[in-house]
Amino acid sequence: MRRKRVLKHEFVESIPDHIEKETLYISIRYATVVHKCCCGCGKEVVTPLGPTDWKLIFDGKTISLHPSIGNWSFECQSHYWITNNNVHWAARWSRNEIEAGRAYDRSEKERYFNIGEMAIEGAAEDTRVMSETDKGKTGFWQIVKQWWQRL
């Protein structure tokens, strides 16, 4: 059984050169959280924040990250959740589970970014059609509404 760990957190402009153990460094500007692996191996763990990466919850007092952190490329292959500054150890994954997780992450990124590109292309097309046919009769919000209804 792994030792219980409670982390502290620091909001920083950019990630410092020296990373302390048991400290989460959060850069909102760069949408990144960095910490040393909770197993104690000393490796730095970088968790980018974003719609297809990790989500950060700050409740005014503690930090939670979602989803779990699986350090599959580290020798330790540690796997844990960070919830309210507490580390909760998760089961070790098999090689097949790791590959399936990576494939899922890739497919989610592709789905997210392809939808975004199609939506932007569709909005641009709607704007061209509207401007050619209505010659200024339709405002910006009407165009957005019509575009949104097409999705």
ChimeraX attribute file (.defattr): number of C-alpha atoms within 10 A of each C-alpha:
attribute: neighborCount
match mode: 1-to-1
recipient: residues
	/A:1	4
	/A:2	10
	/A:3	10
	/A:4	10
	/A:5	15
	/A:6	15
	/A:7	18
	/A:8	15
	/A:9	16
	/A:10	13
	/A:11	13
	/A:12	15
	/A:13	12
	/A:14	15
	/A:15	18
	/A:16	10
	/A:17	6
	/A:18	6
	/A:19	16
	/A:20	13
	/A:21	16
	/A:22	19
	/A:23	17
	/A:24	23
	/A:25	23
	/A:26	24
	/A:27	18
	/A:28	14
	/A:29	10
	/A:30	13
	/A:31	15
	/A:32	18
	/A:33	24
	/A:34	18
	/A:35	22
	/A:36	19
	/A:37	23
	/A:38	27
	/A:39	17
	/A:40	11
	/A:41	12
	/A:42	13
	/A:43	17
	/A:44	16
	/A:45	17
	/A:46	15
	/A:47	19
	/A:48	18
	/A:49	19
	/A:50	11
	/A:51	10
	/A:52	15
	/A:53	14
	/A:54	19
	/A:55	15
	/A:56	22
	/A:57	13
	/A:58	11
	/A:59	9
	/A:60	6
	/A:61	8
	/A:62	14
	/A:63	20
	/A:64	19
	/A:65	19
	/A:66	15
	/A:67	13
	/A:68	16
	/A:69	21
	/A:70	21
	/A:71	18
	/A:72	17
	/A:73	9
	/A:74	13
	/A:75	9
	/A:76	15
	/A:77	14
	/A:78	21
	/A:79	20
	/A:80	20
	/A:81	18
	/A:82	22
	/A:83	18
	/A:84	17
	/A:85	21
	/A:86	18
	/A:87	21
	/A:88	17
	/A:89	20
	/A:90	14
	/A:91	9
	/A:92	15
	/A:93	15
	/A:94	10
	/A:95	10
	/A:96	9
	/A:97	11
	/A:98	16
	/A:99	13
	/A:100	12
	/A:101	14
	/A:102	13
	/A:103	12
	/A:104	12
	/A:105	14
	/A:106	13
	/A:107	12
	/A:108	15
	/A:109	15
	/A:110	13
	/A:111	12
	/A:112	13
	/A:113	13
	/A:114	12
	/A:115	13
	/A:116	12
	/A:117	11
	/A:118	12
	/A:119	16
	/A:120	13
	/A:121	12
	/A:122	16
	/A:123	18
	/A:124	14
	/A:125	13
	/A:126	17
	/A:127	18
	/A:128	11
	/A:129	12
	/A:130	17
	/A:131	15
	/A:132	10
	/A:133	11
	/A:134	10
	/A:135	9
	/A:136	10
	/A:137	10
	/A:138	13
	/A:139	11
	/A:140	10
	/A:141	9
	/A:142	12
	/A:143	17
	/A:144	13
	/A:145	10
	/A:146	13
	/A:147	18
	/A:148	12
	/A:149	8
	/A:150	10
	/A:151	9
